[in-house]
Structures are given as structure tokens and as C-alpha cells.
Amino acid sequence: MSLTIALVGNPNCGKTTVFNALTGSKEYVGNRAGVTVEEKKGRLKGNSDITVVDLPGIYSLSPYTSEEIITEKYIAEKAPDVILNVADASGIERSLYLTTQLTEKGIPVVLMLNMWDYAEKKGIIADAEKLSRLLGIKVLKTSASKGEGLSEAVRAAVEAAKEPYLPNLGFYGRQTENALRQISTLIKGKISEKQTRSAAVKLLERGSGGLKLDLKEQEKINEIRSGLSRSMAADCEEIIISKRYDFIEKTVKECVVKTKTETTATERIDRILTGKYTAIPCFLAIMALVYFLSAGPIGSFLSAWLTDFITNDLGEALEAFLVSVNTADWTVSLIRNGIIGGVGSVLGFLPQLALLFLMLSLLEDLGYMARAAFIMDRFFRFFGLSGKSFIPMLIATGCGVPAVMSSRTIDNPAHRRMTIITSTFMPCGAKLPVISMVSVLFFEGKWWVAPICYLIGISAVLLSGLILKNTFIFKDTNAPFIIELPEYRMPTAKNTLKTVYERTSSFVKRAGSVILLASAAIWFLSGFKITSFGIAPAENSLNSILGSAGEKIAPIFTPLGFGDWRAAVASLMGLLAKEELVGVFGVVGTAESVFNGGLEAFSFLIFNLLCSPCIAAVTAIGKEMNSFKWTLFALLYQTMLAYTVSLIVYQLGLLISGGVHTQFTFAAFAAAAAVLILFFRAVEKKKIKVKSR
């Protein structure tokens, strides 16, 4: 018999850990809210007839946030056979609001008090049997991280799915229950009996329950709502919420005992890490340590060793082998100069990425990421963003794709769109090889080059927030900031290593697929030319197909200091994959032969840090924006800002060094300013019409 079990619970309750344990999946688990942003499916281990669905973490079924909409829509339309409601055993009172809503859906519910062992260490003891009687559903204690109680929970879910289920009645008191009965009678026959209770609550609460009602029926419901509001001197939605909390408070008093009242370790640590005067210094110190360890002496040494091993030792050995077996010269050149030169130059930076992923994974597992969002909220709000925007931006230091997707955790639509537009300004793991290349070749490998690049990314985010919030699209974006601060927990080696493995393997797969093909294509295009007789070997790279194309677009970048065709081609190839910026130089020539000095190289670096991200991130932006015009707006804005900032840096650098006529510099600035002004005036006049999804 096929069966569908839906996992529903608050953010950070261990729901994804439950999902992985039940299905054998390897979904990412993080000690913060918003890890799951869309439904995930898997088959139960040992029983392929049972499907387990992991739904986004939510606090209630009120359809306000994107997660709540996804979860409620799934429950209403897909109607799973049973719901496994995962609750944090150390926060039962907070979790039960969602539970009371789920029990009204007409679908069997089994409540899992997850992490019960951790709760008992805190002195929280719950009477599962008594709680089960009061809620009218099966309640079990589990510890998903240790695999305890999961088989019992699944067994209880399967048994519950077989039994007829009617919602538990009596949450709201005599007057409210009487109003619900009247509405239930009115809508009888318009919806299944199991869903009547939930629909009646919605109609009473908000005047809408997703049903098609005629005018007379709607007037009757409005009359019932008005009568209840007058008699109880409160709005119907307020009445429903208040009654739920009254029931929850009473239930918790009867079923939960707290034996310890002393200050917890989390509270003591938070006095420092989230303190009024210590939060920002601690945050800056932690971030500096992360990037010093990953991009500093340790990471640089390991990357230099690996790069030398791949491009020199491995490359020479492979070339010698190919020559010994009489391989054609063009094949040797393709493998040695094209594939090894391109892919090897990118893979060489894998140690730095692995260290960065390790540091970020440890911080997420510890529970610091939610604190970072809390700390940055007041600062970000000044620039038109939310503290929740910080987490996508931090994730973007690993990869822009999950960063864009994680913006779904931001409730405010304006904040969410602004975060999508700006999060990819942060240097991702794919941009790290470019940063390292410029640092090593033009700044003697100084460790501070990488932090400056991250500072530029953050500055671009904040500057963009100021610009965008003052256009008509993003005005009036203030919204309350609510985020759960999870308990600090020691990272588990298994989860941390799995996260690092998944992220680094994703990078390696890209190098072994997209970048490999791109490097081979660059080798071909830079080694051959088109003649009247067809394709022939080129005398040099400049006369090649790639060189001819690069010469035509290079003038666009001349005001930025890198008008060389190779730099222009590298910038275009970076739209495919940012790592390929390094791969191009690995095939067509070293960066030292392209740039005259550090200023040109730094301008090139800034442009490619801030311009449109790789094609994978662009696809994610299109999916999350759900609008071609919004996506186009984002890409145009990113590229224009990148061009303007790079232009200013290069021209100011020349002006300071006396290397250019002053009037040309001012003309370049004026042109950039004029383009930006015209762009935003077009937006203000709605010549660019962008619709919210």
C-alpha cells in the first residue's frame, strides 16, 4: 500500500535530520532557520511504498510567508495520508501553535518531540501520554540525530493513516465553537467532512476559506463574525489566536515541567556575542578569522602546491606519456595546454575553497549564523535591507545559487527582491581563484587582498540598498524582523564533513564538466582561424577566431583599463562560470602578459566580482523572481554598477598617479553618472515596468 508522510514543523526543529534519517538522503542540515526552502521527497528506507516529504519550516499555517504558502498549499492540495509534526522538545509551547492548526486539517497527525534528550539536559520534562490525551493525537519522544524513536514514529504514522480521523474539538470555548458549528453547517456539502473544521476556522478567522460562496452565504458568515466580535469585544482573528494560545498555555502547564532555572550556556555566550557593545567587534573578528584561515597563508600555500602539481608535475608527466605513444601534436596540445592548463588552474584553488566551506559549515552548525543576521539587522535596515538578508549573502560566499534560493526565507517581498539582486555581489567560491590569481601575480600574494574584495562586495550591497530603496519600486520596505536564535550546539563531524564534501565536490564537478568543455573550446578558438578555404591553424592567438572576436569587444573595456582581447574574452567566459576567468588565462596566455600592472588587474577583478553572475545563478534569479522583466532588471543593474565602480577605480587611480588627462577622467565619470541617472529615471517613469510576483 502506497503512503505519503509529510514532515511539518518549525524552523530549526531537526526536521531535515529526520528526513535524512528516514530516507537515507543527504539534504543539508544547518543550525538555523530557512535551511529547507522547498518541498523535498524521498522513499522510506526499507519500504519504497512509503514516500516522505520534507516541507519548509514554518511557525503557523497563516499564508503570509513563501514557506507558509508552500506548506499550506501542499497539505490542502496534495492531502498527504499522515502528517509527522516535528517539534523541538525544548520549545514545546512555541511548537504547539502549529500543531493545533494541523490537527484541524482533517489529516491524521503524529507529534514527534524531537531532541528530547537535549531538552531533558536543560531540565525540561514532558509527559507524552498526557499531552497525547489532551491533543487527541499520538505523541512520541525522538532524537533524530541519534536515530532514537524514529522507527516508532513511522510505525505510529502508518497506523494513524489507517484509522478514520476527525479533528479534535474544543480549542476555542463555547461561544467560538458555536460560531464554528454554524459556519460548518452552512458550508456542509461544499467541502469534504474532514476539511470542514479547517475551512470553518479560516472563514471565521479571516472571512475567507478558499470556498466559492454565494452572496447570501457570505452575508451569513459576516453576520456570524460580527456577532462574535461584538460579544467578545475583539476581532475574530484575534479571538482565534488568543484561544489557541490559552489552550496551549493550559496544556503546557499540565504536561511540561522545567526542573532547572539557572542561566544556560547559550544565554551566557550570547551576552558576549550578541551584546550591545561586543556584538559587532566579535562578528568582525570571527569573519576576519574565517577569511584569514581560508585565503591567508595556509590556504595560499596549499593552493600554490596543488596548482604546481597539476599544471607542472601532472601536466609534464601526461605530456611525456602522450608523446611516447605517438599521440598527434594537436591532441597533446589540447590536453596539455587546453584541458590541463584550463581545468588545472581552477582546481588549484580547491584547498582555499574547502577551508572556507569548513569554516562556514562550523559556524552554521554552532548556531552563529542566526545571531549574525540578528546583529546585522539594525545596520542593514538603514540601507533598505533586512537582517535576514545577511544569511543569503553569507551563503553567497560559497555559491550564488543557494544564496538566491535561500532568499525565500525573507518575508517582506521588497527585501526579498533586493536581496536577490544584491547577494551575488559577494565573492563566491568560484570568484576566489580570480582573487587569488590577481593577489599572487600583482600584489605579492598579500593576505589582505581577499578581505578587501569581500569589503567591496559588502559595500556594493549596501550602496545598492540605498539606491534601490529610494526608487518607487522599493519604497516603504520597513517590516518587523523576527528570527529564532537556536541553542548553541557542538558541530558533528559527520554533518560538517558531509557539507564540505558536497560543496567542494560540486566545485570539482563544475571543473570536470562545464570548465573542461569551455577550456577545450577556448583552446580550439584561440588556435584556429577562419579563412576563405575553411578553418586553418592560426599563426598566433591574436589572429585566431577568439582573438578576432575579442578585438571587437575589447574597446568596451578600454576605459576600465583592460582593453586587451584576452581580458575581454575572459570576462565574457566568466558569465558561463566565474572560475573560467582563470581558465582562459591558463589557455591563451598568462595574466602578467595581459595587464600592465596592479591597477588594471584590480579593475578587471572588481568588474568581474560585481557584474552578472554565472549562468547557473542567473537561472536561479529567474526562477526566484518569477518574472523576465525582474530578472532583466537585476542583470542590467548588476552589470551597470560593476562597470561604473570599475571605471571609477581605474580612472581615479590614473588621476592620482598622473597617468591620464584630467578632463578624460571627468568625462568618463560624467558618462557613467549619466547612464545611471537615465536608467533610474526610466524606472521612475515606469518605462521599465516591473511587476511583483
C-alpha positions, 0 to 999 in steps of 0.5 A: 500500500502506497503512503505519503508522510509529510514532515511539518514543523518549525524552523530549526526543529531537526526536521531535515535530520529526520528526513535524512534519517528516514530516507537515507538522503543527504539534504543539508542540515544547518543550525538555523532557520530557512535551511529547507526552502522547498518541498523535498521527497524521498522513499522510506528506507526499507519500504519504497511504498512509503514516500516522505516529504520534507516541507519548509519550516514554518511557525503557523499555517497563516499564508503570509510567508513563501514557506507558509504558502508552500506548506499550506498549499501542499497539505490542502492540495496534495492531502498527504495520508499522515502528517509527522509534526516535528517539534523541538522538545525544548520549545514545546509551547512555541511548537504547539501553535502549529500543531493545533492548526494541523490537527484541524486539517482533517489529516491524521497527525503524529507529534514527534518531540524531537531532541528530547534528550537535549531538552531533558539536559536543560531540565525540561520534562514532558509527559507524552501520554498526557499531552497525547490525551489532551491533543487527541493525537499520538505523541512520541519522544525522538532524537533524530540525530541519534536515530532514537524513536524514529522507527516508532514514529513511522510505525505510529504514522502508518497506523494513524493513516489507517484509522478514520480521523476527525479533528479534535474539538474544543480549542476555542470555548463555547461561544467560538465553537458555536460560531464554528458549528454554524459556519460548518453547517452552512458550508456542509456539502461544499467541502469534504467532512474532514476539511470542514473544521479547517475551512470553518476556522479560516472563514471565521478567522479571516472571512475567507476559506478558499470556498466559492460562496454565494452572496447570501452565504457570505452575508451569513458568515459576516453576520456570524463574525460580527456577532462574535466580535461584538460579544467578545469585544475583539476581532475574530482573528484575534479571538482565534489566536488568543484561544489557541494560545490559552489552550496551549498555555493550559496544556503546557502547564499540565504536561511540561515541567522545567526542573532547572532555572539557572542561566544556560550556556547559550544565554551566557555566550550570547551576552558576549556575542550578541551584546550591545557593545561586543556584538559587532567587534566579535562578528568582525573578528570571527569573519576576519578569522574565517577569511584569514584561515581560508585565503591567508597563508595556509590556504595560499600555500596549499593552493600554490602546491596543488596548482604546481602539481597539476599544471607542472608535475601532472601536466609534464608527466601526461605530456611525456606519456602522450608523446611516447605513444605517438599521440598527434601534436594537436591532441597533446596540445589540447590536453596539455595546454587546453584541458590541463592548463584550463581545468588545472588552474581552477582546481588549484584553488580547491584547498582555499575553497574547502577551508572556507566551506569548513569554516562556514559549515562550523559556524552554521552548525554552532548556531552563529549564523542566526545571531549574525543576521540578528546583529546585522539587522539594525545596520542593514535596515538603514540601507533598505535591507533586512537582517535576514538578508545577511544569511543569503549573502553569507551563503553567497560566499560559497555559491550564488545559487543557494544564496538566491534560493535561500532568499525565500526565507525573507518575508517582506517581498521588497527585501526579498527582491533586493536581496536577490539582486544584491547577494551575488555581489559577494565573492563566491567560491568560484570568484576566489581563484580570480582573487587569488590569481590577481593577489599572487601575480600583482600584489605579492600574494598579500593576505589582505587582498581577499578581505578587501574584495569581500569589503567591496562586495559588502559595500556594493550591497549596501550602496545598492540598498540605498539606491534601490530603496529610494526608487518607487519600486522599493519604497516603504520596505520597513517590516518587523524582523523576527528570527529564532536564535537556536541553542548553541550546539557542538558541530558533528563531524559527520554533518560538517564533513558531509557539507564540505564534501558536497560543496567542494565536490560540486566545485570539482564537478563544475571543473570536470564538466562545464570548465573542461568543455569551455577550456577545450573550446577556448583552446580550439578558438584561440588556435584556429582561424577562419579563412576563405578555404575553411578553418586553418591553424592560426599563426598566433592567438591574436589572429585566431577566431577568439582573438578576432572576436575579442578585438571587437569587444575589447574597446568596451573595456578600454576605459576600465583599463583592460582593453586587451582581447584576452581580458575581454574574452575572459570576462565574457567566459566568466558569465558561463562560470566565474572560475573560467576567468582563470581558465582562459588565462591558463589557455591563451596566455598568462595574466602578467602578459595581459595587464600592465600592472596592479591597477588594471588587474584590480579593475578587471577583478572588481568588474568581474566580482560585481557584474552578472553572475554565472549562468547557473545563478542567473537561472536561479534569479529567474526562477526566484523572481518569477518574472523576465522583466525582474530578472532583466532588471537585476542583470542590467543593474548588476552589470551597470554598477560593476562597470561604473565602480570599475571605471571609477577605480581605474580612472581615479587611480590614473588621476592620482598617479598622473597617468591620464588627462584630467578632463578624460577622467571627468568625462568618463565619470560624467558618462557613467553618472549619466547612464545611471541617472537615465536608467533610474529615471526610466524606472521612475517613469515606469518605462521599465515596468516591473511587476511583483510576483 
